[in-house]
């Protein structure tokens, strides 16, 4: 993934939700996991648009399960996607090295 742009925050969150939901990583379940973990409302359209973009980049794959109306598009993170997540995590950890928020969090009236 080193030759591609770093993952965006929402892309990273969607991919982590795919990993967390495992064999049940279909769009609505990914959305629910994001909302549960982040405590924020997430538009299903944003989830699907991000999943489509990640699939176009080769970071996730999708397959169809079931048939007809019960068919679901299930997503999985690829090896390239896993490398992208690892690089994103490493970059974020490097950025946090040496950062001390305590002085800012102990403001008067906090």
C-alpha distances in whole Angstrom, upper triangle without the diagonal:
4,5,5,8,8,9,13,16,17,14,13,17,17,14,16,20,18,18,21,23,22,24,26,23,24,24,27,26,23,25,28,25,24,27,29,26,26,30,29,30,27,27,27,26,23,22,22,20,17,17,18,15,12,14,14,10,10,9,13,16,19,23,26,29,32,34,36,36,35,32,28,25,23,19,17,13,11,10,6,8,9,6,5,9,10,8,10,13,13,13,16,18,18,19,22,23,26,27,30,31,34,36,35,36,39,41,44,45,41
4,6,8,8,11,14,17,19,16,15,19,20,17,19,22,22,21,24,26,26,28,29,26,28,27,30,30,26,28,30,28,26,30,31,28,28,31,30,32,29,30,29,28,25,24,25,23,20,20,21,18,16,17,17,13,14,13,17,20,23,27,30,32,36,38,40,40,38,35,32,28,27,23,21,17,15,13,10,11,12,9,8,11,11,8,10,13,12,12,15,17,16,17,20,21,25,25,29,30,33,35,34,35,39,40,43,44,41
4,7,9,12,15,18,20,17,17,21,21,19,21,24,23,23,26,28,27,29,31,27,28,28,31,31,27,29,32,30,28,31,33,30,30,33,32,33,30,30,30,28,25,25,25,23,20,20,20,17,15,17,16,12,13,13,17,20,23,27,30,33,37,38,39,40,39,35,32,29,27,24,22,18,16,15,11,13,15,12,10,14,14,11,13,16,16,15,18,20,19,20,23,24,27,28,31,33,36,38,36,37,41,42,46,46,43
4,6,9,12,15,16,14,14,18,18,16,19,21,21,21,24,26,25,27,28,25,26,25,28,28,24,25,29,27,25,28,30,27,27,30,28,29,26,26,26,24,22,21,21,19,16,17,17,13,12,14,13,9,11,11,15,18,21,24,28,31,34,36,37,37,36,33,29,26,25,21,20,16,15,14,11,11,14,11,9,12,14,11,12,15,15,14,16,19,19,19,22,24,27,27,30,31,35,36,35,36,39,40,44,44,41
4,6,9,12,14,12,12,16,17,15,18,20,20,21,24,25,26,28,28,24,25,24,27,27,23,24,27,25,23,26,28,26,24,27,26,27,24,24,24,23,20,20,20,18,15,16,17,13,12,15,14,11,13,12,16,19,22,26,29,31,35,36,37,37,36,33,30,26,25,22,20,17,17,16,13,12,14,13,9,12,14,11,10,14,14,12,14,17,17,17,20,22,25,24,28,28,32,33,31,33,36,37,40,41,38
4,6,9,12,10,9,13,14,13,15,18,18,18,21,23,23,26,26,23,24,23,25,25,21,22,25,23,20,23,25,22,21,25,23,24,22,23,23,22,19,18,20,18,14,16,17,14,12,15,15,12,14,12,15,19,22,25,28,31,34,36,37,36,35,32,29,26,24,20,19,16,16,15,12,11,12,11,7,9,11,8,7,10,11,9,11,14,14,14,17,19,22,21,25,25,29,30,28,29,33,34,37,38,35
4,6,8,6,6,10,11,10,12,14,15,15,18,20,20,23,23,19,20,19,22,21,17,18,21,19,17,20,21,19,18,21,20,21,18,19,20,19,15,15,16,15,11,13,14,11,10,13,14,11,13,10,13,16,19,23,26,28,31,33,34,33,32,29,26,22,21,17,16,13,14,15,12,9,11,11,7,8,10,9,7,10,12,11,11,14,15,15,17,20,23,22,25,25,28,30,28,29,32,33,37,37,33
4,6,5,6,9,10,11,12,14,15,17,18,20,21,24,23,20,20,18,20,21,17,17,20,18,15,18,20,18,16,19,17,18,16,17,18,17,13,13,15,13,10,12,14,11,11,14,15,13,15,13,15,18,20,24,26,28,32,33,34,33,32,29,26,23,22,18,18,16,17,18,15,13,14,14,11,10,13,12,9,12,14,12,12,15,16,15,17,20,23,21,24,23,27,29,26,27,30,31,34,34,31
4,5,5,6,9,10,11,12,14,15,16,18,20,23,22,19,20,18,19,19,15,15,17,15,12,15,17,14,12,15,14,15,13,15,17,17,13,13,15,14,11,13,16,14,13,16,18,16,17,14,16,19,21,25,27,28,32,33,34,32,31,29,26,23,22,19,18,16,18,19,17,14,15,15,12,11,13,13,9,11,14,12,11,14,16,14,15,19,21,20,22,21,24,26,24,24,27,28,31,31,28
4,5,5,6,9,10,10,12,14,15,16,18,21,20,16,17,14,16,16,12,11,14,13,10,12,15,13,11,14,12,13,10,12,13,13,9,9,12,11,8,10,13,12,11,14,16,15,17,14,14,17,18,22,24,25,28,30,31,29,28,26,22,20,19,16,16,15,17,19,17,14,15,17,13,12,15,15,12,13,17,16,14,17,20,18,19,22,25,23,25,24,27,29,26,26,30,30,33,33,29
4,5,5,6,9,10,11,12,14,15,17,19,18,15,15,14,16,16,12,12,15,14,11,14,17,15,14,17,15,16,13,14,14,13,10,9,11,10,6,8,11,9,7,11,13,11,13,10,11,14,16,19,22,23,27,28,29,28,27,24,21,18,17,13,14,12,14,16,14,10,12,14,10,10,13,13,11,13,16,15,14,17,19,19,20,23,26,25,27,26,29,31,29,29,33,33,36,36,33
4,6,5,6,9,10,11,12,14,16,18,18,15,16,15,17,16,12,13,16,13,11,14,16,13,13,16,16,17,14,16,16,17,13,12,14,14,10,11,14,12,10,13,15,13,14,10,11,15,17,20,23,24,28,30,31,30,28,26,22,19,18,14,13,11,13,14,13,9,10,12,9,7,10,11,8,9,13,13,12,14,17,16,17,20,23,22,24,24,27,29,27,27,31,32,35,35,31
4,5,5,6,9,10,10,12,14,17,16,13,15,13,14,13,10,10,12,10,7,11,12,10,9,13,12,13,11,14,14,15,12,10,13,13,10,11,14,14,12,15,17,16,16,13,13,16,17,20,22,24,27,29,30,28,26,25,21,19,17,14,14,12,15,17,16,12,13,15,12,10,13,14,11,11,15,15,13,16,19,18,18,21,24,23,24,23,26,29,27,26,29,31,34,33,29
4,5,5,6,9,10,11,12,15,14,10,11,10,11,11,7,8,11,9,7,11,13,11,11,14,13,13,11,12,11,12,10,7,10,11,7,7,11,11,9,12,15,14,14,11,10,13,14,17,19,20,23,25,26,25,23,21,17,15,13,10,11,10,13,16,15,11,12,15,13,11,14,16,13,14,18,18,17,19,22,21,22,25,28,26,28,27,30,32,30,29,33,34,37,36,33
4,5,5,6,9,10,11,13,13,10,12,11,14,12,9,11,13,11,10,14,15,13,14,17,17,17,14,16,15,15,13,10,12,13,9,8,12,11,8,11,14,13,12,8,8,11,12,16,18,19,23,25,26,26,24,21,18,15,13,9,8,7,10,12,12,8,9,12,10,8,11,13,12,12,16,17,16,18,21,21,22,24,28,26,28,28,31,33,31,31,34,36,39,38,35
4,5,5,6,9,10,13,13,10,13,13,14,12,9,11,13,9,9,13,13,11,12,15,16,17,15,17,16,18,15,12,15,16,12,12,15,15,12,14,17,16,15,12,11,14,15,18,20,21,24,27,28,27,25,23,19,17,14,11,10,9,12,13,14,10,10,12,11,8,11,13,12,11,15,16,15,16,20,20,20,23,26,25,26,26,28,31,30,28,32,34,37,36,32
4,5,5,6,8,11,10,8,10,10,11,9,5,8,9,6,6,10,10,9,11,13,14,14,12,14,13,15,14,10,13,15,12,11,15,15,13,15,18,18,17,13,12,14,14,17,18,19,22,24,26,24,22,20,17,15,12,10,10,10,14,16,16,13,13,16,15,12,15,17,15,15,19,20,18,20,23,23,23,26,29,27,29,28,30,33,31,30,33,35,37,36,33
4,5,5,6,9,8,5,8,9,11,9,6,9,11,9,9,13,13,13,14,17,17,17,15,16,14,16,14,11,12,14,12,9,13,14,11,12,16,16,14,11,9,11,11,13,15,16,19,22,23,22,20,18,14,12,9,7,6,7,11,14,14,11,11,15,14,12,15,17,16,16,20,21,20,22,25,25,25,28,31,30,32,31,33,36,34,33,37,38,41,40,36
4,6,5,9,10,8,11,13,14,11,9,13,13,10,11,15,15,13,15,18,19,20,18,19,18,19,18,14,16,18,15,13,16,17,14,14,18,17,15,12,10,12,13,15,17,17,21,24,26,25,22,20,17,15,11,9,7,7,10,12,14,11,10,13,13,11,13,16,15,15,18,20,19,20,23,24,24,26,30,29,30,30,32,36,34,33,36,38,41,40,36
4,5,9,9,8,11,13,13,10,8,12,11,8,10,13,12,10,13,16,17,18,17,19,17,20,18,15,17,19,17,15,18,19,16,18,21,20,19,16,14,15,16,17,19,19,21,25,26,25,22,21,17,16,13,11,10,11,14,16,17,14,13,16,16,13,15,18,17,16,19,21,20,21,24,25,24,27,30,29,30,29,31,34,33,31,34,36,39,38,34
4,6,5,5,8,10,11,7,7,10,10,7,10,13,12,12,15,17,18,18,16,18,16,18,18,14,15,18,16,14,17,19,17,17,21,21,19,16,14,14,14,15,16,15,18,21,23,21,19,17,14,13,10,10,10,11,15,17,19,16,15,19,19,16,18,21,20,19,23,25,23,24,28,28,28,30,33,32,33,32,34,37,36,34,37,39,42,40,37
4,5,6,9,12,13,10,10,13,13,11,14,16,16,15,18,20,21,21,19,21,18,21,20,16,17,20,18,15,18,19,17,16,20,20,18,15,12,13,12,13,15,14,17,20,22,22,19,17,14,13,9,9,8,9,13,15,17,15,14,18,18,16,18,21,20,20,23,25,24,25,28,29,29,31,35,34,35,34,37,40,38,37,40,42,45,44,40
4,6,8,12,13,10,11,15,15,13,16,19,18,18,21,23,23,23,21,22,19,21,21,17,17,20,19,16,18,20,18,17,21,21,19,17,13,13,11,11,12,10,13,17,19,19,16,14,11,11,7,8,8,11,14,16,19,17,16,20,21,19,21,24,24,23,26,28,28,29,32,33,33,35,38,37,39,38,40,43,42,40,44,45,48,47,43
4,6,9,10,7,8,12,11,11,14,16,15,16,19,20,21,20,18,19,16,18,19,15,15,18,17,14,17,20,18,17,21,22,20,18,14,14,12,12,12,10,13,16,18,17,14,12,9,10,7,8,10,13,16,19,21,18,18,22,22,20,22,25,24,24,27,29,28,29,33,33,33,35,38,37,38,37,40,43,41,39,42,44,46,45,41
4,7,8,6,6,9,10,10,12,14,14,15,17,19,19,18,16,16,13,15,15,12,12,15,14,11,14,16,14,14,17,18,16,14,11,11,9,10,11,11,14,17,18,17,15,13,9,8,5,5,7,10,13,16,18,15,16,19,19,17,20,22,21,21,25,26,25,27,30,30,30,33,36,35,36,35,38,41,39,37,41,42,45,43,40
4,6,5,6,9,10,11,12,14,15,17,18,19,19,17,15,14,11,13,14,10,9,13,13,10,12,15,14,13,17,18,17,15,12,11,9,10,10,10,12,15,16,14,12,10,7,6,5,6,9,12,15,19,20,17,18,22,21,19,23,25,23,24,27,28,27,29,32,32,32,35,38,37,38,37,40,42,40,39,42,43,46,44,41
4,5,5,6,9,10,11,12,14,16,16,17,16,14,11,11,7,9,10,7,6,10,10,8,11,13,13,13,16,18,17,16,13,13,11,12,12,13,15,17,17,15,14,12,8,7,8,8,11,14,17,20,20,17,19,22,21,19,23,25,23,24,27,28,26,29,32,31,31,35,38,36,37,36,38,41,38,37,40,41,44,42,39
4,5,5,6,9,10,11,12,14,15,16,15,12,10,10,7,10,11,8,9,13,13,12,14,17,16,17,20,21,21,19,16,16,14,15,14,14,16,18,17,15,13,13,10,10,10,11,14,17,20,23,24,20,22,25,23,22,25,27,25,25,29,29,28,30,33,32,32,36,38,36,37,36,38,40,38,36,40,40,43,41,38
4,5,5,6,9,10,10,12,14,15,15,13,12,12,10,13,13,10,11,15,14,13,16,18,17,17,21,22,21,19,16,16,14,15,15,14,16,18,19,17,15,14,11,11,10,11,13,15,19,22,23,19,20,23,22,20,23,25,23,23,27,28,26,28,31,31,31,34,37,35,36,34,36,39,37,35,38,40,42,40,37
4,5,5,6,9,10,11,12,14,13,12,10,11,9,12,11,8,9,13,11,10,13,15,14,15,18,19,18,16,13,14,13,15,16,16,18,20,21,19,17,16,12,11,10,9,11,13,16,19,20,16,17,20,19,17,20,22,20,20,24,24,23,25,28,28,27,31,33,32,33,31,34,37,34,33,36,37,40,38,35
4,5,5,6,9,10,10,11,10,9,6,8,6,10,9,7,9,12,11,11,14,16,15,17,19,20,20,18,16,17,16,18,18,18,20,22,22,20,18,18,14,14,13,12,15,16,19,22,22,19,20,23,21,19,22,24,21,21,25,25,23,26,29,28,28,31,34,31,32,31,33,35,33,31,35,36,38,36,33
4,5,5,6,9,10,10,10,9,8,10,9,13,13,10,13,16,15,14,18,19,19,20,23,24,23,21,18,20,18,20,20,19,21,23,23,21,19,19,15,15,15,15,16,18,22,24,25,21,22,25,23,20,24,26,23,23,26,27,25,27,30,29,28,32,34,32,33,31,33,35,33,31,34,35,37,35,32
4,5,5,6,8,10,10,11,10,12,12,15,14,11,14,17,15,14,18,19,18,19,22,23,22,19,17,19,18,20,20,20,22,24,25,23,21,20,17,16,14,14,15,16,19,22,22,19,19,22,20,18,20,23,20,19,23,24,22,23,27,26,26,29,31,29,30,28,30,33,31,29,32,34,36,34,31
4,5,5,6,8,8,8,7,10,11,13,12,9,13,15,13,13,17,17,16,18,21,21,21,18,17,19,19,21,22,22,24,27,27,25,23,22,19,18,16,15,16,16,19,22,22,18,18,21,19,16,19,21,18,18,22,22,19,21,25,24,23,26,29,27,28,26,28,31,28,27,30,31,34,32,29
4,6,5,5,5,6,6,10,11,14,13,11,15,17,15,16,19,20,19,22,24,24,25,22,20,22,22,24,24,24,26,28,28,25,24,23,20,20,19,18,19,20,23,26,26,22,22,25,23,20,23,24,21,21,25,25,22,24,27,26,25,28,30,28,28,26,28,31,28,26,29,30,32,30,27
4,6,6,8,9,10,13,14,17,16,14,17,20,18,18,22,23,22,24,27,27,26,23,22,23,23,25,25,24,26,29,29,26,24,24,21,21,19,19,20,20,24,26,26,23,22,25,24,20,23,25,22,21,25,25,22,24,27,26,25,28,30,28,28,26,28,30,28,26,29,30,32,30,27
4,6,8,11,11,15,16,19,17,15,18,20,18,18,22,22,21,23,26,25,25,22,21,23,23,25,26,26,28,31,31,29,27,26,23,22,20,19,19,19,22,24,24,21,20,23,21,18,20,22,19,18,21,22,19,20,24,23,21,24,27,24,25,23,24,27,25,23,26,28,30,29,25
4,5,8,9,13,15,17,15,14,18,19,17,18,21,21,20,23,26,25,25,22,21,24,24,27,28,28,30,32,33,30,28,28,24,23,22,20,21,20,24,25,25,21,21,23,21,18,20,22,18,17,21,21,18,19,23,21,20,23,25,23,23,21,23,25,23,21,24,26,28,26,23
4,7,9,13,15,18,16,15,19,20,19,20,24,24,23,26,28,28,28,25,24,27,26,28,29,29,31,33,33,30,29,28,25,25,23,22,23,23,27,29,28,25,25,27,25,22,24,25,22,21,25,25,21,23,26,24,23,26,28,25,25,22,24,26,24,22,25,26,27,25,22
4,6,10,12,15,13,13,17,18,17,18,21,22,21,24,26,26,27,24,23,26,25,28,28,28,30,32,32,29,28,28,24,24,23,22,23,23,26,29,28,24,25,27,24,22,24,25,22,21,25,24,21,24,26,25,24,27,29,26,26,23,25,28,25,23,26,26,28,26,23
4,7,9,12,11,11,15,16,15,17,20,20,21,23,25,26,27,24,23,25,24,26,26,27,28,30,29,26,25,25,22,22,22,21,23,23,27,29,28,25,26,28,25,23,26,27,24,24,27,27,24,26,29,27,27,30,32,29,30,27,29,31,28,26,30,30,32,29,27
4,6,9,7,8,11,12,12,13,16,17,17,19,21,22,23,21,20,21,21,23,23,24,26,27,27,24,23,23,19,19,19,18,20,20,24,26,25,22,23,25,23,21,24,25,22,22,26,25,23,26,28,27,26,30,32,30,30,28,31,33,30,28,32,32,34,32,29
4,5,5,7,9,10,11,13,15,16,17,19,20,21,23,21,20,21,20,22,22,23,25,26,25,22,22,21,18,17,18,18,20,21,24,27,26,23,24,27,24,22,26,27,24,25,28,27,25,28,31,29,29,33,35,33,34,31,34,36,33,32,35,35,37,35,32
4,5,5,6,9,10,11,12,14,15,16,18,20,21,19,17,18,17,19,18,19,21,22,21,18,18,17,14,14,15,15,18,19,22,25,25,21,23,26,23,22,26,27,24,25,29,28,27,29,32,31,31,35,37,35,36,34,36,38,35,34,38,38,40,39,36
4,5,5,6,8,10,10,12,14,15,16,18,20,19,17,18,17,19,19,20,22,23,21,19,20,18,16,14,16,15,18,19,22,25,24,21,24,26,23,22,26,27,24,26,29,28,27,30,32,31,32,35,38,35,37,35,38,40,37,36,39,39,42,40,37
4,6,5,6,9,10,10,12,14,15,16,18,17,16,17,17,19,20,22,24,25,24,22,22,21,17,16,16,15,18,18,20,23,22,19,21,23,20,19,23,23,21,22,26,25,23,27,29,27,28,32,34,32,33,32,34,36,33,33,36,36,39,37,35
4,6,5,6,9,10,10,12,14,15,16,14,13,14,14,16,17,19,21,22,22,20,20,18,15,13,13,12,14,15,18,21,20,16,18,21,18,17,21,22,19,21,24,24,22,25,28,27,27,31,34,32,33,32,34,37,34,33,37,37,40,38,35
4,5,5,6,9,10,10,12,14,15,14,12,13,11,14,15,17,19,20,20,18,18,16,13,10,11,11,14,15,17,20,20,17,19,22,19,19,23,23,21,23,26,26,25,28,30,29,30,34,37,35,37,35,38,40,37,37,40,41,43,42,39
4,6,5,6,9,10,11,12,14,14,13,14,13,16,17,20,22,23,22,21,21,19,16,13,14,13,15,16,18,21,19,16,20,21,19,19,22,23,20,23,26,25,24,28,29,28,30,33,36,34,36,35,38,39,37,36,40,40,43,42,39
4,5,5,6,8,10,11,12,11,10,12,13,16,18,20,23,24,24,23,23,20,17,14,14,12,13,13,15,18,16,13,16,18,15,15,19,19,17,19,22,21,21,24,26,25,26,29,32,31,33,32,35,37,34,34,37,38,41,40,37
4,5,5,6,9,10,10,9,7,9,9,12,14,17,20,21,22,21,20,17,14,11,10,8,10,10,12,16,15,12,15,17,15,15,18,19,17,19,22,22,22,25,27,27,28,31,34,32,35,34,37,39,36,36,40,40,43,42,39
4,5,5,6,9,10,10,9,9,9,12,14,17,20,21,21,21,20,17,14,11,12,10,12,12,14,17,15,13,17,19,16,17,21,21,20,22,25,24,24,28,29,29,30,33,36,35,37,37,40,42,39,39,43,43,46,45,42
4,5,5,6,9,9,9,11,12,15,18,21,24,25,25,24,24,21,18,15,15,12,14,13,14,16,14,12,16,17,14,15,19,19,17,20,23,22,22,25,27,26,28,31,34,33,35,34,38,40,37,37,41,41,45,44,41
4,5,5,6,5,6,8,10,14,17,20,23,24,25,25,24,21,18,14,13,10,11,9,10,13,11,8,12,13,11,12,15,16,15,17,20,19,20,23,24,24,26,29,32,31,34,33,36,38,36,36,40,41,44,43,40
4,5,5,6,5,6,8,11,14,17,20,22,23,23,22,19,16,12,12,9,9,9,9,12,11,9,13,15,13,14,18,18,18,20,22,22,23,26,27,28,29,32,35,34,37,37,40,42,40,40,43,44,47,47,44
4,5,8,8,9,11,14,17,20,23,24,25,25,25,21,19,15,15,13,13,12,12,14,12,11,15,16,14,16,19,19,19,22,24,23,24,27,28,28,31,33,36,35,38,38,41,43,41,41,45,46,49,48,45
4,6,8,10,13,16,19,22,26,27,28,28,27,24,21,17,17,14,13,11,10,12,9,9,13,13,11,13,16,16,16,19,20,20,21,24,25,25,28,30,33,33,36,35,39,41,39,39,43,44,47,47,44
4,6,7,10,14,17,20,24,25,26,27,26,22,20,16,15,12,11,9,7,9,7,7,11,11,11,13,15,16,16,19,20,21,22,25,26,26,28,31,34,34,37,37,40,42,40,40,44,45,49,48,45
4,7,10,14,17,20,23,25,27,27,26,22,19,16,14,10,9,6,5,8,6,4,8,9,8,9,12,13,13,15,17,18,19,21,23,24,25,27,31,31,33,33,37,39,37,37,41,42,45,45,42
4,7,10,14,16,20,22,23,23,22,19,15,12,10,6,5,4,5,9,8,6,9,12,11,11,14,16,16,17,20,21,21,23,25,26,27,30,33,33,35,35,38,40,39,38,42,43,46,46,42
4,7,11,13,17,19,20,21,19,16,13,10,8,6,5,6,7,10,11,10,12,15,14,15,18,19,19,21,24,24,25,27,29,30,31,33,37,36,39,39,41,44,42,42,45,47,50,49,45
4,7,10,13,15,17,17,16,12,10,6,5,4,6,9,10,14,14,13,15,18,18,18,21,23,22,24,27,27,28,30,32,32,34,36,40,39,41,40,43,46,44,43,47,48,51,50,46
4,7,10,12,14,15,14,10,8,6,5,7,9,12,13,16,17,16,18,21,21,21,24,26,26,27,30,31,31,33,35,36,37,39,43,42,44,44,46,49,47,46,50,51,54,53,49
4,7,8,10,12,10,6,6,5,6,9,12,15,16,20,21,20,22,25,24,24,27,29,29,30,33,34,34,36,38,39,40,42,46,45,46,46,48,51,49,48,51,52,55,54,50
4,7,10,11,8,5,5,6,7,10,13,16,18,21,23,22,23,26,26,26,29,31,30,31,34,35,35,37,40,40,41,43,47,46,47,46,49,52,50,48,52,53,56,54,51
4,7,8,6,4,7,9,10,14,16,20,22,25,27,25,27,30,30,29,32,35,34,35,38,39,39,40,43,44,44,47,50,49,50,49,51,54,52,51,54,55,58,56,53
4,6,6,5,8,11,13,16,19,23,24,28,29,28,29,33,32,32,35,37,36,37,40,41,41,43,46,46,47,49,53,51,53,52,54,57,55,53,57,58,60,58,55
4,5,5,9,12,15,18,21,25,26,30,31,29,31,35,34,34,37,39,38,39,42,43,42,45,47,47,48,51,54,52,54,52,55,58,55,54,57,58,60,58,55
4,5,8,12,14,18,21,25,27,31,31,29,31,35,34,33,36,38,37,38,41,42,41,43,46,46,46,49,52,51,52,50,53,55,53,51,55,55,57,55,52
4,6,10,12,16,19,23,25,29,30,28,29,33,32,31,34,36,35,36,39,40,39,41,44,44,44,47,50,49,50,49,51,54,51,49,53,54,56,54,51
4,7,9,13,16,20,22,25,26,25,26,30,29,28,32,34,33,34,37,38,37,39,42,42,43,45,49,47,49,47,50,53,50,49,52,53,56,54,51
4,6,10,13,16,19,22,23,21,23,26,26,25,28,30,29,30,33,34,33,36,38,38,39,42,45,43,45,44,46,49,46,45,49,50,52,50,47
4,7,10,13,15,19,20,18,20,23,22,22,25,27,26,27,30,31,31,33,36,36,36,39,42,41,43,42,44,47,45,44,47,48,51,49,46
4,7,11,13,16,18,16,17,20,20,19,22,24,24,25,28,29,28,30,33,33,34,37,40,39,41,40,42,45,43,42,45,47,49,48,45
4,7,10,13,14,12,13,17,16,16,19,21,20,21,24,25,25,27,30,30,31,33,37,36,38,37,40,42,40,39,43,44,47,46,43
4,6,10,11,9,10,14,14,13,16,18,18,19,22,23,23,25,27,28,29,31,35,34,36,36,38,41,40,39,42,44,47,46,42
4,7,8,6,7,10,10,10,12,14,14,15,18,19,20,22,24,25,26,28,32,31,33,33,36,39,37,37,40,42,45,45,41
4,5,5,6,9,10,10,12,14,15,16,18,20,21,23,24,26,27,29,33,32,35,35,38,41,39,39,43,44,48,47,44
4,5,5,6,9,10,11,12,14,15,17,18,20,21,23,24,26,27,31,31,34,35,38,40,39,39,42,44,48,48,44
4,5,5,6,9,10,11,12,14,15,16,18,20,21,23,25,26,30,30,33,34,37,39,38,38,41,43,46,47,43
4,5,5,6,9,10,10,12,14,15,16,18,20,21,23,25,28,28,31,31,34,37,35,35,39,40,44,43,40
4,5,5,6,9,10,11,12,14,15,16,18,20,21,23,26,27,29,30,33,35,34,34,37,39,43,43,39
4,5,5,6,9,10,10,12,14,15,16,18,20,21,25,25,28,29,32,35,34,34,37,39,43,43,40
4,5,5,6,9,10,10,12,14,15,17,18,20,24,24,27,27,31,33,32,32,35,37,40,41,37
4,5,5,6,9,10,10,12,14,15,17,19,22,22,25,25,28,31,29,29,33,34,38,38,34
4,5,5,6,9,10,11,12,14,15,17,20,21,24,25,27,30,29,29,33,35,38,39,35
4,5,5,6,9,10,11,12,14,16,19,20,23,24,27,29,28,29,32,34,38,38,35
4,5,5,6,9,10,11,12,15,18,18,21,21,25,27,26,26,30,31,35,35,32
4,5,5,6,9,10,11,12,16,16,19,19,22,25,24,24,28,29,33,34,30
4,5,5,6,9,10,11,14,15,18,20,23,25,25,25,28,30,34,35,31
4,5,5,6,9,10,14,14,17,19,22,24,23,24,27,29,33,34,30
4,5,5,6,9,12,12,15,16,19,21,20,21,24,25,29,30,27
4,5,5,6,10,10,13,15,18,20,20,20,23,25,29,30,27
4,5,5,9,10,13,15,18,20,20,21,24,26,30,31,28
4,6,8,8,12,13,17,18,17,19,22,23,27,28,25
4,6,5,9,10,13,15,15,16,19,21,24,26,23
4,6,9,11,14,16,16,18,20,22,26,28,25
4,6,10,12,13,14,16,18,20,23,26,23
4,6,9,10,11,13,15,17,20,22,20
4,6,7,8,10,11,14,17,19,17
4,6,5,6,9,11,14,16,13
4,5,5,6,9,12,14,12
4,6,5,7,11,13,11
4,6,6,10,12,10
4,6,9,10,7
4,6,8,6
4,6,6
4,6
4
